[in-house]
Structure formats: structure tokens, C-alpha cells
């Protein structure tokens, strides 16, 4: 079931025209439409730390707490580039500034300010709801600019930073024990133990063949050129391709090994098991070959999701070792998946979402968000009620779904980043949407036997 509107309603002889049709669709939390209240960044400050009215220039990354009760949005404002990067934390449809470029770095030394926030994971949560995130600082010691911060009860503590000792590493051609963290710390997951799991590169005082490395706290967990997997040696870890559960019992990583056959060196690993390998079938006999993995995610119950493509650039989506969809699969009757998957995720009950292109002959309708492989929740060119007045009267429509920034909660809510357009197809910028699944049924009028109506899709062409 996809978004629809009532195009014409006859009630006591009154005709409601399509532009004033009652809206059933997603809630717009924020957008880049400056003229809309949704375009205002909540809680932004100027260089002096005073509240300022500014708009969203970019909505970039989104992360969600395990229970769905809190989200963190990374974006940029229309302020000067010394102030524009911002994290906004919220729940439901309401948020406020959490940390901002040019403001004092909480937990830092005197004079330190936030510079920018790492991508693509704006924040992570442990099982108690404490927050972990990584960022770059300015105004302090430049060699200690990259930081991992833990937030407990509103108190920010720098738990690890650039140039801290990196322990448990083995160097190549030089003595071990003097290694220190470099300036890229990513794939941060705050563990229940209070330390963070993350990937770091470069590592100073270390031969380049021995990094990146995965860490838990200050200590190496897996190291390039040293750690083994399936009888091979890890050669590389993808900086933005790792994660795990907050209890530390489960983890995943994308990378490659030092195997001589470089057509088979790419791997996706879960809990020290190679679950997918380059040029091997992604989920057993009859499934596509893996050419690349574009994205991985693990829920706190250890369910894992991965999407990628095959050597012919057709896409696939695998959950817990089972192929859930691939290019050419038919869904919702007769439509089939196209060559591009954009986002893949699920909830703790096993429900799942997949966004991607289809074989729809109309290019203005060929991108969809599908629930459990059958129900279309949202389609390209669906109308959007930007001003939340209950009417599709804003001339705003869905243009596309942003890769990977889709989250499904156990309460049946979807939080996602999208791009919007007007009826002429002109780009209106990005939007942060919230919608319910399954989608509410089209409005039913009491006394429908007397008050007849017809329905049609209102799309931007």
C-alpha cells in the first residue's frame, strides 16, 4: 500500500479540490525549505554562544537508539563555515541542538571548540542509553584534535583522543609499544563497559601495513597485517564499515585480506566468521556473487544487515546470512527491484525495510521504500504535507531516499532522510521524515454509503 490522497469528496454537495485533499503520509521533522518552519535549526547559536535563527543547509546522517526512543541528526546550517556543522538530538518529531561547530567542546580543555562531527554514524548508544560520538576539535592542541566522547546523564567526557597511546599493536620493522592514535576514529559504538569500539587510521609510529586497526578502548581488537581470519591475515578494515552490539559480544567488519588472489580478498565478517566473500555467493547456492559490500548494520540483538552488488552491478540485500532481495525480484504484485538498493534495515521482531529503484517505466515513480518485501510505504513523487496542516497543498513531493539513513523502530515508526522536489521536479533540498508502518489506511468517511468518493495518486511528473 503506497501513499494516496482523496482527490474528490462530495459531502452535502461541497466539492473539495485535489490541492486541498486530506493528507495521509509522513511527518516532516526538518527540511531544507527555508520558507517552512521545518527549515529552522533548533537551538543553533552564533559565535558568541547566543541563540540564532538559521536554516538547514544540509541533512547528512542519522542514527537511532536501539529502542527507537532517541535519534541523532548530523547536518549543516546556513551559518558561516566556522559555525555550520551541528548535531541535533531528539525523539519522535522534536529535537534540539546537542553540539555545534564553533561552540565550546564539552569535556575538553580551555579554548577547545567543536569543529566537525564524524560520518556516517553521528552517535551510538549503550544499553543504558548513554551516548558515544566522535568529532574533530579546534582551538586546542592540533595533534589531539580527534576525540571520542561519552555522555552520561548530560555530562560529556573525552574518553579517548588523538595521540593517546594505542596499546596491543605489533609494528613491522620497528619496535612495538610506542604507537599512538591518528586523526580518524570512526564506526564508534559505545560499549556497556564504558569504552568505545572503533576503527582508527592512521596510527603514528607504526608502519602503514599495520593499520587501520579495530580497537576497544585503548587496546587493539583486530589489526591489519597481524590478525587472522579464516586462515588469512587481515589486510585492511573499512573505516566506516564496522560495528557491533553494546554488550561487546558481537561485531562485524568489512575489509580485505592478504590472500594472493585479489579477486577474492574482499570479505564481510561477523563474529570472526567470513559470512560473505568477494566472487562467492552471498547467501549460498543460487544467490548472487559478491562484488562489493556498500553498507552493514548490526542491531543490539546481533541481527545484521548488509547490502551490495554483484559483478554485473546488480544489487542484493542479505540479513543474517539469508538473501532477502535482489535485482529482478518481484514485489507487491508485478513490479520488480531495479539495479540500485539504497537502504536496508529492520527491527527486533524481524520486520525489514528496503529502499531502492524498480523497473517502473515511469522514471518519476521508480524509487520505493518497501516493508517486509511486499508493502510499498513510500514512493518517489508521493506528495508531502510540509506544513502539517493535513492537506497536500505545499507543492512538495518525494524526490529520492538518502542511502543508509533509514531506521525502523519496534513501535512501527520509520525515521529517514530524503530529498524533496516540487511539482515541476525542481530540487527543494533534503528532508527528515517520520512515518508509521503499516501505513494508515486511506481516510474512511462515516456514512460512506451516502458520501461517495473517488481516489487517485497525486504525483509530481
N, C-alpha and C positions, 0 to 999 in steps of 0.2 A: 504494500500500500504506500503510495507516494503522496506528497503534498498536493492538496486540491483546495479549490475555493468554490463557494456558491456563486455562480455567475448571475443568477437572476432569481429573485424571490418575490412571489406575489402574496402580499399579506394585506387583506382588506383593500385590495385594489391599488396598493402602493408598490411601485417597481423600484428595487434597489439596483443601481447600475453596477457593472463589474468593478469600476475603480473604487467603489465603496464596499466591496464584498467583505464579509466577515472572514478574518484570518485564522487559519489553523496551521501553525508552523513553529519554527524555533524562536526562542527569545534571543534578542541581540543584547549581549552584555556590554561589549565595546565595539567600536568601529573606527575606521579612518575617515568617516564622513564628518568633516569639520562642522557643518551646519547642524548636526544632530547632537543632542545631549550625550549620546553614546560615544561621541568623538572626544569627550573631555577625559583627560587622565586624572584619576582620583588621587589626591594627596601630593601632587607634584610640588616641588619647591624651587625657588630661584637660587642664585649663587649665595645670597645672604642667609638662606635657610628659611625664607618666608614663603607662605603658600602662594602659588601662582596658578593662573588658569592657562593651560596649554593643551594641545590636542595630540592625538596619536598620529605619529608618522609611520610607524611600523609595528605590527603584532607578529612576533618572531617565533617564540617557542612556548610550549605549555606542558606542565607536569601536574600530576594529580596524586593526592594522598591515597593510600591503599584502600581506605574505607569510602572514598569518594567525598569526604566531608570538607576537603580543602583543596585549592588549586594555587599554582604559582604561574604567573604570566610574565614572560620576558618581552620587552618591547623598547621602542624609542619614541621620544616625544619630539615636538617641533621646536624645542629649545635649541640653543647653541650646542655644538658637539661636545662641549665640556660639561654638559648637564643632561644630555638626552637619553642615555641608557637607564632603564628602570626595571625593577621587579615590582609587580603588584600581586599581593596575596589576597585571596578571598575564598568565599564559599557560596554555593548557589549562584545568584546573579549579582552579588555585591562584593567589591574588593576595595583595597586601599594600598597606598604606596608602602612597600616593605623596605626597599633600599634603592638609592638613586645615585647615579653618576654626579660627582661634584659635592656630595654631602659627606659629613664625617663618617668614616668607616667604624661602625660599632665594634668594640673589642680590639681595635687597632691602636697604634701608638699615636701620640700627639701629632697633628698635621696630616695624618693619612686620610684620604678620601677614596670612595669608590670610583673606579674608572670604567670598567665594563664587567658584564656577567657572562659566564661561560655558557656555551651552547653544546648540544641541543637539550640538555636537562637543566632547567632553571633551578630546581630544588629536588631533594628527596626527603623521605620521612622514615624514621624508625617506627617500631611497633607502638611506641607510646605517643607518637605524633610530634616528636622533636624534629627539627628541620636541619638539614645539611645542604650547603651550597658552596660553589667555588666562584671566585671573582678575581679580577685584577685591581690592584690598588695604585694610587698615585699620591705624590706628596710625601712619601716616606723614603725608605731605603730602596733604591731601584732593584737591587738584587734579591729583595724579599717581597716582590710585588704580588706574586701569585699566592692566593690564600684559599684554604678550606675552612669554613666557618660552621660551627654548630650553634643552634639556637634552642635553648631550653627555658621555658617559662618567660620568653621575651628577652632573655639575656644572651647576647651574642659573644661567642668565644672563638678566637682563632685557634683551631686545634692543630693546624699544620700549615706551613708556608714554604715558599721557595727558599732554597739554601739551607733548609733544615737537613740534618743527617738522614740519609736514606740507607737503611740497615738491611743486612741479609743478602747483599748482592755479591756477585762474583765477576770481577773485571777480567779483561782479556789483555795479556801482555803488560800488565801493571799490577801493583799490589792492590788488594781489595781492602775496603774499610774506610776510605776517605770520600765516598760518593755522597752527593747532595742533590736534592730535588731541583729540577729545572722549572721552566716557566709555563708549562702546560699540564694542568691537572684536570682530567675530565672523567666522564662516566661515574660521577660521585654517587655513592649510595651510603647514607648514614646507617651504621650498624647499631644494634641494640647495646653493644658493648661500649658505645660512645666514640669509637673511632670510625673513620671513613674508609670504604673500599673505593679505589680509583685507579686510573691509568695515568702514568707520568712519562713525559718526554720533553726535552732531552734530560739526561741525568749527567750532571757535571762530574768531572774527574773519572769518567767512565768511557771506555771505547764504544763507539757508535754501534757496533754489532751487538752490544749487550743492553740496548734499550730500544723501544719502550719496555716498561715493566708494569705489572699489576701489583698494587700494594694494599695492605690492610694496616691502617695506621702508618707508622714509620717503616714497617718491615715488609720486605718483598714477599709477594704471594706467588707470582709466576714471573719469570724473567726471560726476555728474548736471548737466544744463544745459549741458554742454560737449562731451563725447564723442559721436560719431555712430555709428549702427548702421543699416545698410540705408537710408541717406539720411535718417534721422530722428535726433533728438537724444535721448539717454538722459534720462529724467525722474526715475527712481528705481531703486535697487537694493534687493532684499530682503535685509535684514541677515543672515538665516540661509539664504539661497538662492544661495550661490556656492561655488566650489571649483575644483580643478584637479589637475594632476599635479605631483609634486615636482620634476621637471626644469624646470618653468615653461613647457613648450612648449604645453600645452593647458589650457583653462579653460572654465568655464561660469558663467552668471549668470542669475538670474531678476529681472525688473523690468518697467518700462513706459517708454514714450517720450512725447514731447510732441506726437505726432500729434493733429490736431484731433478725429478720430473716436475717442472714448474707448471705443467698443465693440470696438476693435481695437488698443488701445495696450499690452495685456499681452503680453510676449514671454519666450521662453526661448532663450538664446543659447549656442552652443558655438563657440569659436574665431572670434568675430566674424561668425558666421553665425546668422541667426534660423532656428532649426530648428522652432520652434512659435510660433504667434501666436494671440491671442485671436480667437475666432469663425472660425478657419480650421481645416481638418482637420489632426489631429495627426501623421499619417504618410501623407499622400497620399490619393488618391481612395478613397472608400468607408470611410474611417476617421472616428471621432468628431470633433466640433468641440471645440476647447479653450475652456473657460470659465475654468479656473484650473489652475495647477501647484501641487501641495501639497508636493512633495519632489523633489530632484535629488541625484544622486551620480555621481562620476566615479572610476573605478579608475585605478591608476597606469599602465595601458596605454592610457588615454584612452577606454575604453568608458564610455558614460554611460547613466544610467537616470533616468527621470522618470515620475511618476505624478500624475494629477489627475482632474478631472471635466469633463463637458460641460454645456451649458446646462440639461439635464434632470436634473442631479445624478447621472448615471450615470458610472462611473469607467472609466479606461483606464490602460494601462501601456505605455510606449514605451522601447525600448532602441536606441541608435544610429540613430534615425530609423525604426525598424520597430515596428509595433504588435504587442505580444506577447500582450495580453489585453485584453478589455473586458467590461463588464457584459453578461450574457446568453450569453457564450461557454461552450460545454460542455467539461468536462474530466473525466478519469477515468471515462469511460463515459456517464453520463446527467446528472450534476449540473452546474449552471451557475453562473457567477460572479454574485454579487449586486451591490448598488449601492455597496458600500464596499470599496476596496482600502486596506490598512494598511501594507504594507511591500513593497519591490521592490528586488532586488539580484541580484548574480551573482558568478561567479569569472572567472579569466583564460581558462579553457577554453571559455567561452560557456554554461556551465550557469547556470540562473537560478532564483530563488525569488520567489514571490508569495504574500502573505498577504492574506486578505480574507474577506468574507461570501459566502455562497452562497444558492441558492434552496431549500436543505433545509427541509422542512416542520417539522422539529423545531428550535425556536429554541435548544435546548441543544447542537445539533450543527452549527450553520450557519456556523462560522468555521473556516478551514483554513489550513494552510501547504502549498503545492504546489511540487513540484520539477519543473522543465522542462515545466510546463504539463500534467502528467499524473499524477504520483505524489503522493498525499497523505502527507506526512511526519508531520503532527500535526493533530489535530482538537480543537475545543472539546469538553470533557468527557472527553478521554482521561485515564487515571489517571497519576499522577506518583509515582515512588518517591522520596519526600522524604528518607528516612534512608539511602538507598543500601544497603539490606540485601538487595536483589534481589527484594523482594516488594512487591506493591501492597497494603500493609496500613496505609497512612498516612491514608486518607480525604482525599486531596488530588488535585485534578483541575485540568485547564487551564480557565481561565475565558475569557481573551482574549489576543491578541498585541498588544504595545505598538507604536504606529505608528513605523515607520522604524528601530527598534532591532533589526534582523536583519542578520546578516553571514554570508556563505558563503566558506569558505576553499578553496584549491586542493586541499587534502588531504581534502575532503569532510566538513568539520565545519560545523555551524551554531551560531552563538552568538546568543542572542536574549533580550530582556526580555519577560516575560509577566505576566499576573495570574492568581492561583490561587484556587480555591474548594474548599469541602468538598462532601460528597455531598448536602447539603441546599441547596446553591447559595450558602452564605454566603461572602462575600469574605474570603480569607485574606491578601491583600496581594500584592505583586509577587514575581517570581522571575527569576533569571538562569540560563538553561538552556544546555546544550551537548548536541547530538545529532549523530549521524553520518548521512550520506546516501550512497547509498540506505540506508534503514533496514535494520538486520539482520533477517534472516528470523526468523519465529516459531520458537522453540526446536524442534529436531528430536531426538526421543529415539532413541538407538541401540536397535535391535531394535523399531522401531515396529510390526512385524508382530505382536509379542507384546503390546506395551504400547500399547494403543489410547488415543486421547484425542479430546476434542471442544473446540471453540473458540467463544468469543463475545466481543463487546465488553463491557467493564465501564465504564459511563458514569455520571456524576453527572446525575441528572434533576431 
